[in-house]
């Protein structure tokens, strides 16, 4: 009896995950028939632990933990080449974005490159929220501190500073409040999605 109960709960969890990804991404993930065109066109598939079509297949199978722990969802460049090649009109780039969001929301521990990419995203968004636009030096210093690589690319940064390619201090923007309101609105929407 308990084996059947566990199996039923597992199936419900799998279907719940599949439906959640479909609903949140707005994509019919069940329509993918694994032609592989997304993977064939993906410029970063060579670096992924699972190629794009396999990520979508794992979603179809309800393999939530495997998908959310994968490096592939974080290495996706969001270039939408996969989307343009899909004969079933599945926006895989949107699905990847949804999976990253789910992984962050559920506090999935990330390893290796996935952790670095996630930290980079966070540092980028933090500097945009704080300054109203990107402040390159502040973002990279924050990223280097968080990755414990304090002097990574220091020579490049110094050369860019001396050539006035990046600014030492952040520029003031007129639209800082508007940007802060966008971030606040997104937080409200994410809170409702939970």
Steps between C-alpha positions, in 0.01 A plus 500: 500500500776750592690430175188581297442813711860617448474431128176698478654795688809484279287508184300794637825685577630430148181622334497801732852591389420455131183709529678766705777539240246509216286758677779719631699500176188524284641222282345169394794286619302181431506576126874444462570176312879504545608584145821654635492814283534715812818321601641506147470879489600577858833687514572385857370141489859374499551642851173373652466191714169426323429626148189718461273227360587275796417777746156526342462121510587496871229761554255280308594206723458707816864466605485821698806452718724400209386794288527764772849381600629492143770732372320530165221727620761749624728477197218578257591827330137591433582561134174330391663305217325193640168681489541607139585142397220321687242341265252477790527870595634434849695801629774300672685817602188600695486155661867529602427839654206350689718213627765744627229692681363181658848392608562839665158505664542151643852570624659222297871486587708569190845369415785604275411717202131514591588666832729750324239589238232543766731727701578701187127549431445611860792744493383643168142550620613645835709769333219587259253524788737712710615736224220498247740355242805280482805608700763264359776554757265458796343190348834330434640589842187356662521188283871450580429535873218246488705249298805561723716592203587853606750577225341311212531713184664780700741577214215528252301720737796730560563532126133583442506762776812670365348511149176642640299199376340456842438758769645489849177634652145415391323753281184656633187432299173686487297180478629337818157511668331351193747212499447446874123486437554234232696287745232549765226399255689186401539405867125544548425283195743231613339501842161433341644219286617309805 
